Amino acid sequence: MATRETLEHVVRTRTLTADAVFGNHVDLRAYPYRLLSILSHRGIGAEQVTRAVAAAEALESLGWELVTVSEFASSRMVYAIMRRR
């Protein structure tokens, strides 16, 4: 995502980038849904998976838990699917 994410954008797409998690750019306390995806699009292969999992781990202290990690070969992006506890 080229622009800085806002809560409204995250709510609309139900997706947050790993960069936004690491930069603490979005306050998820007002996020209305139980499920959220974290997009890792920087790096290649295993590096993207590592970033997605690290971002997921960073959200654990905020009440989120990792459900699964998926890599979509056609888009070359990795998603960590999270669930609010």
C-alpha positions as CSV (number, residue, x, y, z in Angstrom):
1,M,0.0,0.0,0.0
2,A,1.5,3.2,-1.2
3,T,-0.3,5.6,1.2
4,R,-0.2,5.7,4.9
5,E,-3.1,3.6,6.3
6,T,-5.9,5.0,8.3
7,L,-8.3,3.2,10.5
8,E,-11.1,3.8,7.9
9,H,-9.0,2.2,5.2
10,V,-8.2,-0.8,7.4
11,V,-11.9,-1.2,8.3
12,R,-12.9,-1.0,4.6
13,T,-10.3,-3.5,3.4
14,R,-9.9,-5.5,6.7
15,T,-6.2,-5.5,5.9
16,L,-3.3,-3.8,7.6
17,T,0.3,-3.9,6.3
18,A,3.2,-5.2,8.4
19,D,4.8,-1.8,7.9
20,A,1.9,-0.1,9.6
21,V,2.1,-2.6,12.5
22,F,5.8,-2.0,13.0
23,G,5.4,1.8,12.7
24,N,2.4,1.8,15.1
25,H,0.5,3.8,12.5
26,V,-3.1,2.5,13.2
27,D,-4.9,2.2,16.5
28,L,-6.9,-1.0,16.3
29,R,-8.9,-0.4,19.5
30,A,-11.8,1.0,17.4
31,Y,-11.6,-1.7,14.7
32,P,-15.1,-3.2,14.6
33,Y,-14.5,-6.7,13.3
34,R,-13.1,-9.9,14.9
35,L,-10.9,-10.9,11.9
36,L,-8.0,-8.9,10.4
37,S,-5.4,-9.7,7.8
38,I,-1.8,-8.4,7.9
39,L,-0.2,-8.0,4.5
40,S,3.5,-8.5,4.1
41,H,4.6,-7.3,0.6
42,R,8.2,-6.3,1.2
43,G,11.1,-8.7,0.6
44,I,10.9,-12.1,-1.1
45,G,9.9,-15.5,-0.1
46,A,10.8,-16.4,3.4
47,E,11.5,-12.8,4.3
48,Q,7.8,-11.9,3.7
49,V,6.6,-14.8,5.8
50,T,9.0,-13.7,8.6
51,R,7.6,-10.1,8.5
52,A,4.0,-11.3,8.5
53,V,4.6,-13.6,11.5
54,A,6.6,-10.9,13.3
55,A,3.8,-8.4,12.8
56,A,1.3,-11.0,14.0
57,E,3.4,-11.5,17.1
58,A,3.5,-7.8,17.7
59,L,-0.3,-7.7,17.8
60,E,-0.6,-10.5,20.4
61,S,-0.1,-8.1,23.3
62,L,-3.1,-6.1,21.9
63,G,-5.5,-9.0,22.1
64,W,-5.0,-10.6,18.7
65,E,-4.1,-14.2,17.9
66,L,-2.7,-15.7,14.7
67,V,-5.0,-18.0,12.9
68,T,-3.0,-18.8,9.8
69,V,-0.4,-17.5,7.3
70,S,-1.0,-17.8,3.6
71,E,1.2,-17.1,0.7
72,F,-0.4,-16.3,-2.6
73,A,2.0,-17.1,-5.4
74,S,0.1,-15.3,-8.0
75,S,0.4,-12.0,-6.2
76,R,3.6,-12.7,-4.4
77,M,2.2,-11.5,-1.1
78,V,1.9,-13.1,2.3
79,Y,-1.1,-12.6,4.7
80,A,-1.3,-13.4,8.4
81,I,-4.9,-13.9,9.4
82,M,-5.6,-12.7,12.9
83,R,-8.5,-13.1,15.3
84,R,-9.4,-10.8,18.1
85,R,-9.5,-12.8,21.4
